[in-house]
Amino acid sequence: MQYGSNQMLTSLLRDVSRSFYLTLRVLPSAIRGQIGLAYLLARTTDTIADTELVPLEQRLAALQSLRGRIAGAHNGAFAFGEIVRHQGSAAERSLLERCERSLDLLHALSVPDQQLVVAVLQTIISGQELDLRRFASASATNIVALRTAEELDDYTYRVAGCVGEFWTRMCRAHLFPSADLDDAFMLANGVRFGKGLQLVNILRDVPADLRQGRCYFPSEQLHALGLEPRDLLKASNEPLVRPLYDAGLDRAEAHLTAGWAYTNRLPRRSMRVRLACAWPLLIGRRTVGLLRTGSVLNPDHRLKVTRDEVKGILWRSVLYYPWPSRWAGLFPAPGEKH
């Protein structure tokens, strides 16, 4: 697939995710289309899952139907009418309306590429379905929490860690098939890369998720601190939950550090892929720094890396690339200032 010749991928990706679009644009053309298409379809399923004005069972049925189409199990047409009507975003509405075109592109891929895209989407959709069922009864007055740390780890793998595996296999197949790489190391750290980014998102979005009745802090860990999920609605309880929150940040930072090790094991000549990996890692690391010092339970204080900071990260990564020591300094070791 030639990404550059496909205006649907180009324009739609730009509209639904400006941040990932930047990452995608820097990728080599040999993998840009496959990864861009996988992202579009994952965003399509995520849009279906997040359309809360549509009854849960209807969303689950739509996800299951789309999962079957992605796998090639059937060719039935979609009836996204009600889900489309409830989209406040024109970009997400267009995403659903163009789903058939996305599926046509999927089934036009080579068989090996199609298998990789289908496999990662099946895992992502399983995570989305699990999340919908887990929080089926959740509301602002009935906060539902994950039970164990293992459930959290499983969720972050399904919706993000599996993407690290997919990315690794796609790059390996098309960009450096004969490079001397430790594939076990790359796959394991690719998974941690994805998990780290997802954990950062979860920790950043705690106040918003709680007000939708979702708590990703495991209840067993909250109970060990004498807390219930509803206690996290009060910003005044932040000192009580802070040890658990900081432990989550430590775990996220450790995963991001593994992602940085992954990035630096990629062939040095693969500058575009290294940059595409470095940018979300560096932005994620900066977000962790903000969350360590900011108010994290107050819904009115949403912490986010500024556009100017993002531009600085992008420019420095490109400028420092020729000098390995300067490049390495972009991601200090855990505990160092960043």
N, C-alpha and C positions, 0 to 999 in steps of 0.2 A: 504493500500500500504506500503510495506517495502522499504523504501528509500535506505537502505544500499545494498539491493540485485539488485538494478537497476543501471547498469553501465552507461546507457545513461543519466540518470539524473545527476549522480555524475560527469562524465567527461564533459558533455556539460555545466552544470552550472559553473563548475570551469573555463571553457574557456571563457564564455560570461560575467562573472562577478566575478572577484576575491574577491571584497569587500563583496558583498552579499553572496558569497559562504562561507566566514568565519562565517557570521551570521547564515547561514542556518545549517552549520555543528554543531553548538552548540545547536540547537533546539532538543528537545526530539523526538525520532523516531516516536512517535504517530502522529505527525503533520508535520514532516520534508518533507515527500513525497508530501503531498497535497500542502503545501506552495511552495515547490520547483517547482512543476509542474505548479502552477499558475504563478510563476515568469517566467518560460521558455516560456509559451504561451504569456504572456504580452510582453516579449522581442521579440518574433516572430512578433507580431503585430506592435511593435515599429520599428522593422527593416524594415518592409514593408512600414510604414508611412514615414520613413526617407530616403528611396532610391530615392533621388531627380533626378537621371538620368532617372527615369521612369516617364512617364506622370502622372499628378495628378489623372485624372479619372481612370487610370489603377490601381493606388494604392488604390483608394477608392473602386473600384470594388473588388480587392483582399481582402481588409479588410472586406467588407460586406459579401463576400463568406465565409471567415474564421469565421466571427461572426456567420453565419448560421450553420456552421459545429460544432462550439463550443456548440451552443444551441441545437444541434441535429435536426435541422430543415430539413437537407438534408444530403446526403452521397456523393455528387459529388466530384470527384477528383480535386485537385488543379493544376493549370498551372502556377507555379511560375518561369518558365524558365527565362524570361527577368529580373525579380527582382533578381533571384539568380545570374545571370551572372554579374550583376552590383555591387556585394558585394566585397569590397576590403578586408574585414576581413574573414579569413577562418572559424572562429568560427561562425560568423553570417550566412555565406553560409551554414554551417552544420546545423545551427538552422532551416533554412528554409527547407533544404532537409529532416530533420527528423520530420517535422511538423506532418506527418501522425502518426508517432510513439507517439508523444506527445498527439495527439487526442485519440489514442487507450488507453493510460494510463488514460486520463481524463474519458473516458466512462467506465473504469474498476473500478473507485472509487465507494464507497457506494453512494446510492442515496442522502443522506443528504450532504455528502462532495461534490459530484458533483454539487449539487445545489448552494452551497456556492462559489465554484470556477467559475461556469458559471456566477453567478450574478456579481462577482467582475470584471470578464473579460468583460462582456457586458458594464459595466460602464466605464472601462478604454478605451475600443475601441471607445465608444461614445465621449470621450474627445479627442482621437487621430483624429477622423474624423472631429470633430468640429475645431480642430487646423488646419488641412489641408485646410478646406474650408475657415476659417477666413483669412489665410495667402496665399490664392491661387495666389494673384497678387503681393505678396511680393518679393522684390529683393534688392540688395545692393543699387540700385538707387530709390527704391520705398518702403520706410519703412512703414509698416502697424502696427498700435498700437491697443491694446485693448481699448475699449471705457470707461469702468467704472471699479471701484474697485470690483463691484459685479461680473463682467465677470472674473476677475482674481481669485476671491474666488471660483467661480463655476468650473473653470478649475483646480485649485489645488485640489478640492474635487474629480473631475472625474478621474484624473490620479494618485492620491496619497492618498487623504483623505479616499476614499472608501476602500483602502487597510487596513487602521486601523480598520475599521468595520469588514472586512473579517478576519483579524488576530485575533481580539477579539472573534468572534463567533467560529472560529476554535479551539482556545485554550480553550474556555469555554466548548465546546462539548467534547473534548478529554482529557483534562488535569485536570480541576477542576470543573466538572459539578455541584457539590453540595457546592462549596465554598460560603461563605457569602460575596458576592460582590455587589456593586451598579452598576447594568448593565447599567443604563442610563448614569452614570458618566463615566464608562469604554468606552462605545461606543462613547460618545461625545468627550472625550479626545483622544481616538484612532484616530478619524477623525482629530483632531488638530495635533496629532503626525505626521500623513502623510502629512498634509498641510505644516507643518513647514519644513519638510525635502525637500519638493518640492520648497518652497519659497527660501530656501538656494541655491538650484541648479539654480533657475532662476536668483537670484541676482549675483551668481558667474559667470554665463554665459552671462551676459548682453552684453559685447563687441562682442562675437561670434554670438549671436542671432541677434544683430543689423546688422551685416555684411551679414546676410542671409535675412535681411528685416523684422525681427520680433522684435517687441517691446512689452514687457509685462508690461511696465509702462502704466497705463491707460491715454489716451489722455486728459481726463478731468483734471487729476492731473498735467500733464505737462503744459497744457494751463494756469492753475492757477499760474504757475511759469513763464509764458511768454516764454515757450519752445515748440518746435516742435520735433517730434521723431528724425528727421535727425540731430538735434543739439547734440544728444548724441553720434554721431560719432566722435565728437571732444573731445579729452581728456581734452582740455583746459576749457571745459564747466563743468567739474566736480564740482567746487564750487557752480555752480548754481543748479545742480541736486542733490547735496549731501543731502539737507534736505529731499527730497522725498526718496532717497536711504536709508538714515538712518531710516526713518519711516518704510520702508520695512523690514529692519533688526530688528527693534523693534518688528514688528508683527511676524516675523519668530521666534525670540527669545521667545516671549510669547507663541507661539504654541509649541515650543520645551519644554518650562517649563511645559506646560500642559502634554506633553508626558512623562516628568520625573515624574510628579504626577501619571500618569497612571502606569508607570513602578513600582512605589513603592506601589501601591494598589494591585498589583498582589501578590498571596500568597508567602510568603517568602521562603517556601520550593521549589518553582519553580525557582530555581537559573538559570537554563539554559535559560528559557524564559526571565527572568529579564536581563540577560547578553545580549541576542539577541536584546532586546529593548534598553538597555543602550548604546551599542556600536555606532549605528548610531546617537543617540542623542548627545553623547559626542563629536563625530567627527563633527557633525553639529554645535554644540555650539562653538567648536574651530574654525571652518570655519567662523562663524559669527564674532568672535574676529579678525580674519585676515582681513575680509572685512571692518571692522570698521576703520582700520588704513591704509589699502592699497590703491593703485590706482586702481579704479574699472572700469574706462572707457577705459583704455589703453589695447588694445588687446595683447600687448607684455608682459603684467605683469599678467598672470593668477595665481591667488592665490589658493594654495592647501595645505592641511595638509600633512606633509611629512610621509613617511613610518615609520620612527623612532618614530614620534609622535603617529602614529596609534598604533604601537606596545606598546608604553608606556601606552596609554589609555587602551588597552586590558589587559595588565598585572596588572595595578593598580586596574582595576575593579574586577579582580579575587582575588587579594591579599586582597583588602579592604572589600570584601563581608561579612566576618564574623563579622565585626565591623560596626554597622549601622551608627555611627557618621562619621566614615571615608568614608564610602560609600556615605553618603549624601553630603559630602564635594566635591565629584567628580563633582557635578553640582551646583555651587554657585548660589545664588539668583540673578536675573537680576540686573545689576548695580555693582555687586561685580566683583573683578578681576577673570579672567579665562583664 
